[in-house]
Amino acid sequence: MDVFQTLSLIVTDYTLRNVALGAGILGIVSGALSTFAVLRKQSLLGDAMSHAALPGVVLAFIITGQKTPLVLMLGALIAGWLGVVLVSVITSQTRVKYDSALGLVLAVFFGFGMMLLTWLQGQNIASQSGLDQYLFGRAAAIVEHDVQTMALLGVAVLALVAVFWKEFKLLSFNPDYAATLGFPVRAFDIALTTLIVAAVVLGLQMVGVVLMSAMLVAPAAAARQWTDRLGVMIVLSSLFGAVAGAGGAIISSTTTRLPTGPTIVLCISAIVLISLLFAPNRGIVWAWLRQQRNRAELQKAMLLEKVYQVSYLEGSPLQTHPLEELRTFMRGSQLERALEALKQDGYMHLDEDGRWGLTPSGVAQAEAILRERPRALAPRPSPDGLRQGEVG
């Protein structure tokens, strides 16, 4: 299937259009909020809250008897928020650490939700079928009304992020300083956590409670590799989330019985992998290339210095040397690569007898290296302005 056929299907196919739009909305909202979760070192919060939302979904159905998305999302929101409150109470009133409290709430709420779900499946209630799909998502069942609900909730969440942008930014980087300025740090912390819970609720239909945590960690983890600016990071994180969401929905539609939720998670995982490998500042590949380039420059400088010193001792810096003599300075292919690089730089030359020697430019460069070395080894000023080892 080519690109044009895929685009036409998105426009004409009702189900694919709804799933792609819903997944894109989820990616934008979760990507924006995942930035704050990652920067505040609360990556596990999304995992805990998504699992805590399961009993809310089941209880909402048991109480109301309705399976409409708005009712189930409201139940999930209440349950997830109660999970946040419970984590806060545990960490403030006991000696249990934050990560342990998250794990405890995750296990208890999810176990309670599975117990309710199993009990409900044993009852003769025909309308309860399909609730178990919230474990891994039920993207194919999304209709236009669900997309509209997700869009309204997503716009509301993003609007609140924009309104409290400065407060959330300060809370993410320096909450202690925010408290000294008189900001209600606790209130903003609860507000930001509530928005993260709302993003979790938004993604329950699409990827389910089990996989939703990936959408609250992976987009920001990928975006962090590309930038050091919060605004740019949020834009990139939202973009990555939208691409993964819509792309996963489209890919799953091209293959029979390929689940949408796991496909979306695999797409965002691929974006994270690409970012980890190829991001200019932090990418593993570029870091390896920089390391190799620095190593090559160091080898060139060492060889240039050694040849200069030996030539100087023999009477002239322009003295030439056979290749076998130079092998005492450097081994194998490293020597050959360094010699060729220095030749290209104009610092060394090869005469007709196969002997290597410094050019005038090479002599000047070697002398510059030797002049810089004492500076590198010189004592550095201490914080009080005196050099190390000096007394006033």
Secondary structure, 3 states (H helix, E strand, C coil): CCHHHHHHHHHHCHHHHHHHHHHHHHHHHHHHHHHHHHHCCCHHHHHHHHHHHHHHHHHHHHHHCCCCHHHHHHHHHHHHHHHHHHHHHHHHHCCCCHHHHHHHHHHHHHHHHHHHHHHHHCCCCHHHCCHHHHHCCCHHHCCHHHHHHHHHHHHHHHHHHHHCHHHHHHHHHCHHHHHHCCCCHHHHHHHHHHHHHHHHHHHHHHHHHHHHHHHCCHHHHHHHCCCCCHHHHHHHHHHHHHHHHHHHHHHHHHCCCCCHHHHHHHHHHHHHHHHHHHCCCCCHHHHHHHHHHHHHHHHHHHHHHHHHHHHHHCCCCCCEEEHHHHCCCCCHHHHHHHHHHHHHHCCEEECCCCEEEECHHHHHHHHHHHHHHHHHHCCCECCCCCECCCCC
